[in-house]
């Protein structure tokens, strides 16, 4: 019994320690955003906001171009994730179900693209966009973000498609469904967990991307939130409350999406299994 207790104690203690280490900076960011200015820069830390205020959030949201950058970030991110899911859905089905010449080479190419550091392509991408006269446009950003998350999306969805028994698809085709209908009615519902996971990864990757937009988009009207957040020292000076509020606003969409997709992934798996 003693060994069993110790065997359960150290994993739980390690988990709690790691949870505190990773969550505390996030908590401190949100807590500072709600603190009074007099409670932020003090010798003795104020662990909980004594008199919560939304003043810092008002300051951050009223900054020049804030809502334009929010719109740009949402537009580029949502379009990039949607396009990558559509392309990867068909590509993963072809890789998992069909046998064609060059299939292995294509999979290797996708893996290499996934491992390649995209930062080394910044200069090449800049020259292409410049020659196309599309600098300070959201279109190149959308295309680049889509290509950036596409390899991971294809590889992940391929595993989910391959995990669906072929007998389910064949049974649907015996019952009169065409192959596209069998894919839509049988395979697609079972891909809900994979779609949720890849959507979350793609959203976080595109939402946080910094280097490409810094090079391609110099005008404020065509930039995204990471650029705005990186310039907090010039935007807010030493207003750490507004800085933490801006960081909290930037993090909220990812946190909300994570909570939403985590719940949907489980329900989507159950619903898809029933439909299958």
LINJONOR-V192003 format. One record per pair of residues at least 12 apart in sequence whose C-alpha atoms are under 10 Angstrom apart, sorted by the first residue. I is the first residue (numbers start at 1). GAP is how many residues later the second one is. If there is no record, write none. Layout:
I GAP
I GAP
This chain:
26 221
26 222
26 225
27 20
27 21
27 221
28 18
28 19
28 20
28 216
29 211
29 212
29 214
29 215
29 216
29 217
29 218
29 219
30 19
30 211
30 214
30 215
30 216
30 217
30 218
30 219
30 221
30 222
31 15
31 16
31 17
31 18
31 21
31 210
31 213
31 214
31 217
32 14
32 15
32 16
32 17
32 20
32 24
32 208
32 209
32 210
32 211
32 212
32 213
32 216
33 16
33 19
33 20
33 21
33 22
33 23
33 24
33 207
33 208
33 209
33 210
33 211
33 212
33 213
33 214
33 215
33 216
34 14
34 15
34 16
34 17
34 18
34 19
34 20
34 21
34 22
34 23
34 207
34 208
34 210
34 211
35 12
35 13
35 14
35 15
35 16
35 17
35 18
35 19
35 20
35 21
35 206
36 13
36 14
36 15
36 16
36 17
36 18
36 19
36 20
36 205
37 16
37 18
37 19
37 202
37 203
37 204
37 205
39 12
39 202
40 199
40 200
40 201
41 198
41 199
41 200
54 187
54 188
54 191
55 186
55 187
55 190
56 183
56 184
56 185
56 186
56 187
56 188
56 189
56 190
57 184
57 185
57 186
57 187
57 188
57 189
57 190
57 191
57 192
58 184
58 187
58 188
59 177
59 180
59 182
59 183
59 184
59 186
59 187
60 169
60 172
60 175
60 176
60 181
60 182
60 183
60 184
60 185
60 186
60 187
60 189
61 181
61 184
61 185
61 188
63 165
63 172
63 173
63 179
63 183
64 156
64 164
64 171
65 155
65 156
65 157
65 158
65 159
65 160
65 163
66 154
66 155
66 158
66 159
66 162
66 163
66 180
67 158
68 152
68 153
68 154
68 155
68 156
68 157
69 151
69 152
69 153
69 154
69 155
69 156
69 157
69 158
69 159
70 153
70 154
70 155
70 158
70 179
70 180
71 151
71 152
71 153
71 154
72 66
72 149
72 150
72 151
72 152
72 153
73 65
73 68
73 69
73 133
73 134
73 135
73 136
73 149
73 150
73 151
73 152
73 153
74 129
74 132
74 133
74 150
74 151
74 179
75 63
75 67
75 149
76 62
76 63
76 64
76 65
76 66
76 67
76 68
76 69
76 70
76 127
76 130
76 131
76 148
77 64
77 65
77 68
77 69
77 125
77 126
77 127
77 128
77 129
77 130
77 131
77 132
77 147
78 64
78 68
78 121
78 124
78 125
78 128
78 129
79 60
79 63
79 64
79 66
79 67
79 124
80 59
80 61
80 62
80 63
80 64
80 65
80 66
80 67
80 68
80 69
80 70
80 122
80 123
80 126
81 61
81 64
81 65
81 66
81 68
81 69
81 72
81 117
81 118
81 119
81 120
81 121
81 122
81 123
81 124
81 125
82 64
82 117
82 120
82 121
83 59
83 60
83 62
83 63
83 64
83 67
84 59
84 61
84 62
84 63
84 64
84 65
84 66
84 67
84 68
84 69
84 70
84 114
84 115
84 118
85 61
85 64
85 65
85 68
85 69
85 72
85 110
85 113
85 114
85 117
86 64
86 67
87 59
87 63
87 66
87 67
88 61
88 62
88 63
88 64
88 65
88 66
88 67
88 68
88 69
88 70
88 107
88 110
89 64
89 65
89 68
89 69
89 72
89 99
89 102
89 106
90 64
90 67
90 68
91 62
91 63
91 64
91 66
91 67
92 15
92 61
92 62
92 63
92 64
92 65
92 66
92 67
92 68
92 69
92 70
93 61
93 64
93 65
93 66
93 67
93 68
93 69
93 90
93 94
93 95
94 64
94 67
95 12
95 59
95 60
95 62
95 63
95 64
95 66
95 67
96 59
96 61
96 62
96 63
96 64
96 65
96 66
96 67
96 68
97 61
97 64
97 65
97 69
107 44
107 47
107 48
109 42
110 40
110 41
110 42
110 44
110 45
111 40
111 41
111 43
111 44
112 39
113 34
113 35
113 36
113 37
113 38
113 39
114 33
114 34
114 35
114 36
114 37
114 38
114 39
114 40
114 41
115 36
115 37
116 32
117 31
118 26
118 30
118 93
118 94
119 92
119 93
121 91
122 89
122 90
122 91
122 93
122 94
123 89
123 92
123 93
125 15
125 19
125 87
125 90
125 91
126 14
126 86
126 89
126 90
127 89
128 12
129 12
129 87
130 86
134 82
134 83
135 78
135 80
135 81
135 82
135 83
135 84
135 87
136 77
136 79
136 80
136 81
136 82
136 83
136 84
136 85
136 86
136 87
137 76
137 79
137 80
137 81
137 82
137 84
137 85
137 86
138 75
138 78
138 79
138 84
138 85
138 86
140 72
140 73
140 76
140 77
141 65
141 68
141 71
141 72
141 75
141 76
141 81
141 82
142 64
144 62
144 68
145 57
145 58
145 60
145 61
145 62
145 64
145 67
146 56
146 59
146 60
148 54
148 57
148 58
149 49
149 50
149 52
149 53
149 54
149 55
149 56
149 57
150 48
150 52
152 46
152 49
152 50
153 41
153 42
153 44
153 45
153 46
153 48
153 49
154 44
155 43
156 38
156 39
156 41
156 42
157 34
157 35
157 36
157 37
157 38
157 40
157 41
158 33
158 36
159 32
159 35
160 27
160 28
160 30
160 31
160 32
160 33
160 34
160 35
161 22
161 26
161 27
161 29
161 30
161 33
162 25
163 24
163 27
163 28
164 22
164 23
164 24
164 26
164 27
164 112
165 22
166 21
168 14
168 15
168 18
168 19
168 108
169 12
169 13
169 14
169 16
169 17
169 18
169 107
170 12
170 16
171 15
172 13
172 14
172 104
182 94
185 87
185 90
185 91
186 86
186 87
186 88
186 89
186 90
187 85
187 86
187 88
187 89
188 84
188 87
188 88
189 79
189 80
189 81
189 82
189 83
189 84
189 85
189 86
189 87
190 78
190 79
190 80
190 81
190 82
190 83
190 84
190 85
190 86
191 74
191 77
191 78
191 81
191 82
192 69
192 72
192 73
192 74
192 75
192 76
192 77
192 78
192 79
192 80
193 68
193 69
193 70
193 71
193 72
193 73
193 74
193 75
193 76
193 77
193 79
194 71
194 74
194 75
195 66
195 70
195 73
196 61
196 62
196 64
196 65
196 66
196 67
196 68
196 69
196 70
196 72
197 61
197 64
197 65
197 68
199 58
199 59
199 62
200 54
200 57
200 58
200 60
200 61
200 62
201 53
201 57
203 50
203 51
203 54
203 55
204 47
204 49
204 50
204 51
204 53
204 54
207 17
207 18
207 19
207 43
207 44
207 46
207 47
208 16
208 17
208 18
208 19
208 42
208 43
208 46
209 15
209 16
209 17
209 18
210 13
210 14
210 15
210 16
210 17
210 20
211 15
211 16
213 12
213 13
213 14
214 12
214 13
225 21
225 22
225 24
225 25
226 21
226 24
228 18
229 14
229 15
229 17
229 18
229 21
230 13
230 17
231 12
232 12
232 14
232 15
